[in-house]
Amino acid sequence: MKNAPLPTGLHYQFPFIDRKDRADLLAWLSTLAPLWEMRFSENNPPPEGDQQRPLLRPVYWLGNWQFACLDYYHPPKGILHRCLKAEPYPKHLQQIVDRIEFIAKKRLPKSFIPEKWKLNTCLINFYGSKLEEGKWVDRARVGEHKDFEPGPVASLSLGDRALFQFVNGKSQLGDENMVFSQWLEDSSLQIFAGEKWKSKTFHRVQRVEDKRNEKIGPEIENFKTRRINFTFRYVPEEHIYPLHLLPVGQQADIRPYLEKLSDSSRYYKKLIST
Ligand SMILES: O=C(O)CCC(=O)C(=O)O
């Protein structure tokens, strides 16, 4: 079926990857040990009225790791010491990223693409249900937010399909603030770019279906994954820090995470041993 035309700045392609790419990605994903990060840390305590909490889902980053406790990348002000240089993309993923960059440059207005833009950062989100006090609780959603990295953001989805929405404002009012809605299918590609979709509206994952019954992703304690999403973004190289250039406090805050990562990643093993 042909994909319907979309508003300027949006691109959606289904299917985008074929069965072999999908199988290769899933095989590689099963080797990862995603982290359950906490939102705050000793050097970045919760502000008044807020409290320490785990993120809704386990994550893994490539290119650079934006730890929640380092407050994520948020230009123009929040650029210092937010992004830790991380593992590069595995070769088969880099080939997919090359294709996405090509499509973005071909399909989007030139003015939407910053100089030096490339998809050098990837957040891998694991969506599913969490075992809490003996009960499986559905945690497969993301609230309204913006991705502040400059330029187009691209998203590759695997597993159960997700209802992705662009909304005006942060209100929780059902569909009243809805601007655009898109189901993200297994193996699909979505790209969004330009003022309207990056800065004027928020986006969210409203829900993830539970229909495929496919076991995907690595074993994660007390968690059942049913969707995995890669969001590719651009962080200017000068804002990506090697570990030794982070301040001592920030290094201490992320140390336990790096130790955990080093159990299954040679990159992090080497990083913390030098
Ligand atoms: O899972 C998705 O499709 C979107 C994820 C997202 O909004 C994000 O990582 O910022």
The ligand as an SDF file (V2000), in Angstrom:
LIG
                    3D

 10  9  0  0  0  0  0  0  0  0999 V2000
    8.9400    5.6210   20.9290 O   0  0  0  0  0  0  0  0  0  0  0  0
    8.7530    6.5100   20.1360 C   0  0  0  0  0  0  0  0  0  0  0  0
    8.2220    6.3110   19.0340 O   0  0  0  0  0  0  0  0  0  0  0  0
    9.1260    7.9390   20.4800 C   0  0  0  0  0  0  0  0  0  0  0  0
   10.1620    8.0650   21.5560 C   0  0  0  0  0  0  0  0  0  0  0  0
   10.3970    9.4760   21.9390 C   0  0  0  0  0  0  0  0  0  0  0  0
    9.5400   10.2990   21.8690 O   0  0  0  0  0  0  0  0  0  0  0  0
   11.7210    9.8460   22.4320 C   0  0  0  0  0  0  0  0  0  0  0  0
   12.5840    8.9820   22.6020 O   0  0  0  0  0  0  0  0  0  0  0  0
   11.9400   11.0500   22.6420 O   0  0  0  0  0  0  0  0  0  0  0  0
  1  2  2  0
  2  3  1  0
  2  4  1  0
  4  5  1  0
  5  6  1  0
  6  7  2  0
  6  8  1  0
  8  9  2  0
  8 10  1  0
M  END
$$$$
